[in-house]
Amino acid sequence: MEMSRQGGAEGESLLRLDQRATVMPHGTHAPGWEGGEGERAPFLRNEPVKLTPAWEGSNLPNDTLNLKGRLHSEPLRPFIDQWSLCIEVAIFVFTVIMAMVDTSGCPEVFFWLTMISVFLLNAFNAIFQNSVYGVAAKLPPRYTGSVVLGSNIAGCITVFINWISNEFAGSPRTSAIYYFIAGIFVLLACFDTYFALPLNRFYRYHTTLEQRTFLANPALAANQQNNPALLRTPYLSILKLIWIQMYNVFITFFVTLAVFPAVHSDVVSVNTDNYLGKSFVLVTCFLTFNVTATIGNITAGLWQMPSRRWLFVLTTTRLVFIPLFLVCNYQPQEGRTLAVLINNDVIYWIIAVIFGLTHGHASSLSMMYVSSNVAPEHASKAGMLGAATLITGILAGIAFSGLSADIVAASIWKAT
């Protein structure tokens, strides 16, 4: 049975939208904590709250539970996914209310409520996000690439919404309110597409492929029922087939999160009168990365190069970006003793473009290769293993990024 291109395109667009909801808004600062109103500055010494560790820290345990099947047994999965989205919407509404209420008298309470809400938000987000990767893995490999593409499109939209809210809002508090309201609308759209996806003929064809195989071959179905060993997921066999692709996923996201946004956003122009003015970081860091990563996702869908055998060369070579960004005009708050070797804004921007392009291309290819390396009946579990590895790479990259400021400010560089 040959499915129509239209059905495949519809399924792809729905998967992309589902992934956007898991990413936006994915800010690293708590709303209302930035300078401007100065309400909560004494508690944090005028520094924004970095939410990324709390955001990602609750992701990996839920990915592990998903892999063990405790949260995603087939009868319960739709129910759990729906309630995960509902709870995410409720937390976003709570965040908007928190931004509207004056909490200047109790900054500690505001801080912990914010951190707890972020932790819970990502806990339920992890359940849904991992499910999206598992569903996409049942489809042809390029649809897994579409999920990764959706996350980078979300990054572009997030940068745009951030710019709009900052330009037209009267204060950081109002900006935060608009920012998270936009996220609520995206989550509601995601909730709608969750129910629309099973109506797509292309999706139904691939998700019922195994069932129809058993119906056409009763002997095969009876053999599997009578042999308990065949009913268990062979995780060790799956790992043997996809371990190199899991390495590619891990190292790609490790390098990216080691640089972006912690180091990348602290690279400032070497010219005080640069052509981008106050938008230098917004354009050369956030906008450049998300746009080029999106382009990289698209190129991965068009050209699957390098092959699954040689992709590790590209992903490992990306490690060079870590020292490259450190020798740019990276200016952490602690200062630096390491000499700035790349003191040209154009060269830095070219490095940023290549960094984003290689991330988008490598991340899409590695996730596509993860699910396509195994038998169709194990593709969903392989996709979830890939998603768990992705989160592990993110956590490792975030942990390493905390060392960047210490590296460039080390006393050893004074002697040289």
C-alpha positions in Angstrom: 0.0 0.0 0.0 1.5 3.3 -1.1 0.7 6.3 1.1 0.2 9.7 -0.4 2.8 12.5 -0.1 0.1 14.7 1.3 -0.5 12.4 4.2 3.2 12.2 5.0 3.6 16.0 4.8 0.6 16.4 7.2 2.1 14.0 9.7 5.5 15.7 9.4 4.0 19.1 10.1 2.1 17.8 13.2 5.2 16.2 14.6 7.1 19.5 14.1 4.4 21.4 16.0 4.4 18.9 18.8 8.2 19.4 19.2 7.8 23.2 19.2 5.7 22.9 22.3 8.4 21.1 24.2 10.9 23.8 23.5 9.2 27.2 23.6 9.5 29.2 25.7 12.8 27.7 26.7 14.3 30.8 28.4 17.3 30.6 30.7 16.2 33.5 32.9 13.3 33.6 35.3 10.7 36.2 34.4 10.9 39.4 36.3 14.4 38.7 37.7 16.3 40.8 35.2 17.4 44.3 35.7 14.9 47.2 35.0 12.5 47.0 37.9 15.1 46.1 40.5 12.5 44.5 42.7 14.4 41.3 43.5 18.0 42.4 42.8 19.2 42.2 46.5 18.5 38.5 46.7 20.5 37.6 43.6 23.1 40.4 43.5 21.6 41.8 40.3 22.2 38.5 38.5 19.5 36.7 36.5 18.4 33.3 37.7 19.9 30.6 35.5 17.2 28.0 35.0 18.8 25.6 32.6 20.1 23.1 35.3 16.6 22.8 36.9 15.1 22.7 33.4 17.1 19.8 32.2 17.7 18.1 35.6 14.2 16.7 35.7 14.3 15.4 32.2 16.6 12.4 32.4 14.8 10.5 35.2 11.5 10.7 33.3 13.3 9.6 30.1 14.5 6.6 32.0 11.0 5.7 33.3 9.7 6.0 29.7 12.4 3.5 28.5 11.4 1.0 31.2 7.8 1.3 30.0 6.3 2.2 33.3 4.9 5.5 32.0 4.4 4.5 28.4 2.5 1.3 28.4 0.3 1.4 25.3 -3.1 1.6 27.2 -2.0 4.4 29.4 0.2 6.4 27.0 -2.5 8.7 25.5 -3.9 9.5 28.9 -0.5 10.3 30.4 0.5 12.4 27.3 -2.7 14.4 27.5 -2.4 15.1 31.2 1.2 16.1 30.7 0.2 18.8 28.3 -2.6 20.0 30.5 -0.3 20.3 33.5 2.3 22.2 31.4 -0.4 24.7 30.4 -1.4 25.1 34.1 2.2 25.7 35.1 2.5 28.4 32.3 -0.6 30.1 33.6 0.9 30.0 37.1 4.1 31.5 35.8 2.1 34.4 34.2 0.3 35.0 37.5 3.6 35.0 39.3 4.9 37.7 36.9 1.8 39.8 37.6 1.9 39.6 41.4 4.3 41.9 43.3 6.6 39.5 45.2 9.2 42.1 46.1 8.6 41.4 49.7 9.3 37.7 49.6 12.0 37.1 47.0 13.0 33.7 48.6 9.4 32.4 48.1 9.4 33.7 44.5 12.7 32.0 43.8 11.7 28.6 45.1 8.3 28.7 43.5 9.9 29.5 40.2 12.5 26.7 40.5 9.9 24.2 41.5 7.6 25.2 38.7 10.4 24.9 36.2 11.4 21.5 37.6 7.8 20.2 37.3 7.3 21.8 33.9 10.2 19.9 32.5 9.3 16.7 34.3 6.0 16.5 32.4 7.6 17.9 29.3 10.1 15.0 29.3 7.2 12.5 29.3 5.7 14.2 26.2 8.9 14.9 24.4 10.2 11.3 24.8 6.8 10.1 23.5 7.2 12.3 20.4 10.6 10.8 19.6 9.2 7.3 20.2 6.3 8.0 17.8 8.5 9.6 15.2 10.8 6.6 15.3 8.0 4.4 14.0 7.9 6.5 10.8 10.6 6.7 8.1 13.9 8.1 9.4 13.4 11.6 8.0 10.5 12.2 10.3 12.8 11.9 13.3 14.8 14.7 11.7 11.5 16.7 11.5 11.2 16.5 15.3 14.7 17.9 15.7 13.8 20.5 13.0 10.8 21.5 15.0 12.9 22.2 18.1 15.1 24.6 16.1 12.2 26.3 14.5 10.9 26.8 18.0 14.2 28.4 18.9 13.8 30.9 16.0 10.2 31.7 17.1 11.3 32.1 20.7 14.0 34.6 19.7 11.4 36.5 17.6 8.9 36.6 20.5 11.6 37.6 22.9 12.6 40.5 20.7 8.9 41.6 20.2 8.1 41.4 23.9 11.2 43.4 24.8 10.7 46.0 22.1 7.0 46.7 22.8 6.6 45.8 26.4 6.9 48.7 28.9 8.9 46.6 31.5 10.6 43.3 32.0 7.5 42.1 33.9 5.2 42.9 31.0 7.6 41.3 28.6 7.6 38.1 30.7 3.8 38.0 30.7 3.6 38.3 26.9 6.4 35.8 26.5 4.7 33.0 28.5 1.3 33.7 27.1 2.7 33.0 23.7 4.0 29.7 25.0 0.5 28.8 26.3 -1.0 29.3 22.8 1.7 27.0 21.3 0.9 24.3 24.0 -2.8 24.6 23.1 -2.0 24.2 19.4 0.1 21.2 20.4 -2.8 19.7 22.3 -5.0 20.0 19.3 -2.4 18.4 16.9 -2.0 15.5 19.4 -5.6 14.4 18.6 -5.2 15.3 14.9 -2.2 13.0 14.3 -4.0 9.7 14.7 -6.5 10.9 12.0 -3.6 11.0 9.4 -3.6 7.9 7.1 0.1 8.0 6.8 0.6 7.9 10.5 -2.0 5.1 11.0 -0.3 3.0 8.3 3.1 3.0 10.0 1.9 2.7 13.6 -0.3 -0.4 12.8 2.3 -2.1 10.5 3.3 -4.7 13.2 -0.3 -5.5 14.1 -1.2 -6.0 10.4 1.9 -8.3 10.0 0.6 -10.5 12.8 -2.9 -10.6 11.3 -1.5 -11.7 8.0 0.7 -14.3 9.6 -1.1 -15.9 12.6 1.7 -18.5 13.0 4.2 -15.7 13.7 1.9 -14.1 16.2 1.3 -17.4 18.0 5.0 -18.1 18.2 5.6 -14.7 19.8 2.8 -15.3 22.3 4.1 -18.7 23.3 7.7 -17.5 23.7 8.0 -15.0 26.6 11.6 -14.2 25.6 10.3 -12.7 22.3 8.0 -10.4 24.2 10.8 -8.7 26.2 12.6 -5.8 24.6 16.2 -6.8 23.8 17.8 -3.6 25.0 21.3 -5.1 24.9 20.9 -6.1 21.2 19.5 -2.6 20.4 22.4 -1.0 22.2 24.9 -3.0 20.2 23.3 -1.8 17.0 23.0 1.9 17.9 25.8 2.6 20.3 27.9 4.6 17.8 24.8 6.7 16.9 24.1 7.3 20.6 27.7 8.5 20.9 27.0 10.9 17.9 23.9 12.2 19.7 25.7 12.7 23.0 28.8 14.4 21.6 26.8 16.7 19.3 24.6 18.0 22.2 27.5 18.1 24.6 29.6 20.4 22.4 26.6 22.6 21.6 25.5 23.0 25.2 29.1 23.5 26.4 29.2 26.6 24.2 25.5 27.7 23.7 24.2 29.8 25.3 26.6 30.1 28.4 29.8 31.0 26.4 28.2 32.1 23.2 26.0 34.8 24.8 28.9 36.3 26.7 31.0 36.9 23.5 30.9 40.7 23.0 31.9 42.8 20.1 35.5 44.0 19.9 34.2 47.3 18.6 32.3 49.6 20.9 30.5 51.1 17.9 29.7 47.9 16.2 27.1 47.8 13.4 24.5 45.8 15.4 24.6 48.0 18.5 22.7 46.5 21.5 21.4 43.7 19.3 24.9 42.2 18.8 24.4 39.2 21.1 20.7 38.7 20.0 21.7 38.5 16.4 25.2 36.9 16.4 24.3 34.4 19.1 20.6 33.5 19.5 19.2 34.3 16.1 22.3 33.0 14.2 22.4 29.7 16.1 18.7 29.0 15.7 18.4 30.0 12.1 21.6 28.1 11.0 20.6 25.0 13.1 17.3 25.0 11.3 19.1 25.2 7.9 21.3 22.3 9.1 18.2 20.2 9.9 16.9 20.8 6.4 20.2 19.9 4.7 20.2 16.6 6.7 16.8 15.8 5.3 18.0 16.4 1.8 21.5 14.9 1.9 22.3 12.1 4.4 26.0 12.8 4.4 28.2 11.7 6.1 26.9 8.1 6.2 26.1 6.4 9.5 29.5 4.8 9.4 31.4 8.1 9.2 29.2 10.5 11.0 31.3 10.2 14.2 34.1 12.1 12.3 31.9 15.2 12.0 30.5 15.0 15.5 33.9 14.5 17.1 35.5 17.3 15.0 33.0 19.7 16.5 34.9 19.5 19.8 37.2 22.2 18.3 34.4 24.7 18.8 34.9 24.7 22.6 38.4 26.2 22.5 37.5 28.4 19.5 34.8 30.2 21.4 37.0 30.6 24.5 39.6 32.5 22.5 37.0 34.8 21.0 36.1 37.9 22.9 34.3 35.9 25.6 33.9 38.2 28.6 32.5 36.4 31.7 31.6 38.4 34.8 34.7 37.0 36.5 36.9 38.6 33.8 39.6 36.8 31.8 43.4 36.4 31.8 43.5 34.3 28.6 44.5 36.4 25.6 41.8 37.1 23.0 43.1 35.5 19.8 40.1 36.0 17.6 39.5 39.8 17.8 37.5 40.2 14.7 33.7 40.2 14.8 33.3 38.9 11.2 35.5 35.9 11.9 33.6 35.2 15.1 30.3 35.4 13.3 31.5 33.0 10.6 32.5 30.5 13.4 29.0 30.9 14.9 27.4 30.2 11.6 29.4 27.0 11.1 28.7 26.0 14.7 25.0 26.3 14.2 25.0 24.6 10.7 27.0 21.6 12.0 24.8 21.2 15.1 21.6 21.1 13.0 23.0 18.7 10.4 24.7 16.4 12.9 21.8 16.3 15.4 19.3 15.4 12.7 21.4 12.7 11.1 22.4 11.1 14.4 18.7 10.9 15.6 17.6 9.6 12.2 20.3 6.9 12.2 19.4 5.8 15.8 15.9 4.6 14.9 16.8 3.3 11.4 19.6 1.0 12.6 17.2 -1.4 14.3 14.2 -3.6 13.2 10.9 -1.7 12.8 9.4 -3.3 16.0 12.3 -1.9 18.1 12.4 1.6 16.4 10.3 3.2 19.1 12.6 2.0 21.9 15.6 3.0 19.9 14.2 6.5 19.4 13.6 6.8 23.2 17.1 5.7 23.9 18.3 8.4 21.5 16.2 11.0 23.3 17.6 9.9 26.7 21.1 10.1 25.3 20.3 13.6 23.9 19.3 14.8 27.4 22.4 13.2 28.9 24.5 15.1 26.4 22.7 18.4 27.3 23.3 17.9 31.0 27.0 17.1 30.5 27.4 20.1 28.2 25.7 22.4 30.8 27.9 21.0 33.5 31.1 21.6 31.4 30.0 25.2 30.5 30.2 26.1 34.1 34.0 25.6 33.9 34.4 27.9 30.9 34.7 31.1 33.0 37.3 29.4 35.3 39.3 28.3 32.3 39.7 31.7 30.7 40.3 33.4 34.1 42.9 30.8 35.3 46.1 32.3 36.8 48.2 30.1 34.6 47.5 32.3 31.6 49.1 35.3 33.4 52.5 33.7 33.3 52.2 33.3 29.5 
